[in-house]
Amino acid sequence: MTRAGILFREDSVEARDLAAQLARWLKARGVETCSLDTQEPLPNSERRPEAEWSKDLDLAVVIGGDGTLLRAAQIIDSPKVRVIGVKLGGLGFLTEVQPEEVHAVLEMALEGRERSSERMMLTGAIRNGEETSRFRALNEIAITCAGMPRVVDLNAEIDGVFVTSFRADGVLVSTPTGSTAYTMAAGGPIVHPGVRCITITQIAPHTLTSRPLVIPDGAAVNISLARLAQTVHVTVDSQRSWPFGNGQTLEIRAAARGLTLVNSPSKSYYDILRTKLRWGER
């Protein structure tokens, strides 16, 4: 029996209506569905808490924009779950499938004929002698000042070797998938999601010689405060945030498992990149 989870953008009537329609469509094909217990109930769907939502799922249908998909990435705990991102949001680098093609994509997925790719994720841990917080990121882990934008001073080590002290409005440690998100806005490189690497990009650096750094996916990045009495936060995929202070170390490396995204049957990665960035337009 195939099991599918459905997650939708809560403030969108269009997303909620499509989610209900797909729940009925899947039920008619013998597919069990589940939804989050914090969202409006869907027809014929089991309601689950966030911690159990992805349990035993084969498919996850995420309806909304990239923010909705990033939320799903936080609660999906297995690369075996194939994620279909249905685009109802704005930019939509992650949600590739258009509403008009979602039924065809679901048919292919139920038959095992879909095109998909595993996206690398990061795992991070904040330690103060012992581990205090652990998290995963599909796009990036951002270290910035809390509240108003303000300069932070951060020390960075890679594989136990001191690299530099950053002086900037913040630092982004990103996956290739995240290279078209916050990192791109900060001037980082665009990296194809099939390339396994980690990028480190400063936000508004206070030196003209600053450049983004691309390192192997097997590297371990350690970041700590270089200046005491700073109020700094670690934010993951613009979804969750933790305070980061004196005596603490942020450890970041590639996660052991990624997220499997179902690709659009009608567009390649380069088609999406060209369209979203309006390359070639005059």
C-alpha positions, 0 to 999 in steps of 0.5 A: 500500500502506497502512503502519501503525506500532504502539506499545504500553505496554510494561508492560501485557499488555492493550496488548501483546495488543491490539497483536498482535491488531491486527497480524494484523487489519491484515495480513489487510487487506493493511496492512504494519505495523512496531513498535519494535525495543525492544518485544516483536515483533509478528506479521508486523511489521517491526521498526524503530529509533526514528529510523526508526519513522515513515518512510513511515507512513500510520497510527500505532496507539498503545495505552496512555495519554497517556504512550504517545501523548506518546512517539509524538509524540516520534518521529513526524516528519510530520503526514501520519501519522494517529495513532489513540490507543487508551485503556488508561490512566487520564485519557486526554485524548489517547487518545480511541478506546476498545478496543471501537471501534478496529476501526471506527475503523481501517476508517474510516481505511483508507477515508479516512473518519476524523475527525481534527484537527492538534494544534499542537506547540512547538519548543524550542532551548537555545542557548549562542552556538550551538544545543546541543539541539533538541526538539518538544513536544505538551503543554508545555516545563517549566523547573523546578529539578532534584531537590527542588522549589525556587524558580527565577528566570527572565527572559522575553522575547517577540518580543525584548521583556522581559516579566518575571522569574518567581519560582516553582517553575517555568514551563510553556510550553504548547500548547492540547493541553497545557492539560489536562495539567501546565498545568491542574494549575498553574492555567492556562487550558483552551484548545480544541485548535483555537485556535492560541496559546501559554500561559505558566503559573507553577508555585506563583508567589511573587507573588499578582499572577501570572496565566497569559499567552496569546500568539499562536502566531506569538510567539517566547519566550526564557527565561534564568536571572535568578539564577546558580548554579541547577540547572535542567532543561528537560523536554519532555512529561515524556518527555525532559530537558536541563540548562539553565544560566548563559549559555544561552537557551531559545527556544520557538515554534510548530513548523512541523508538528503531530501529526494525531490521529484523533478518537473517532467517538462523543465530541466534545472537550467530551464528553471534557472533561466526562467527565474533569473530572466537570463537572456531577457532584454 
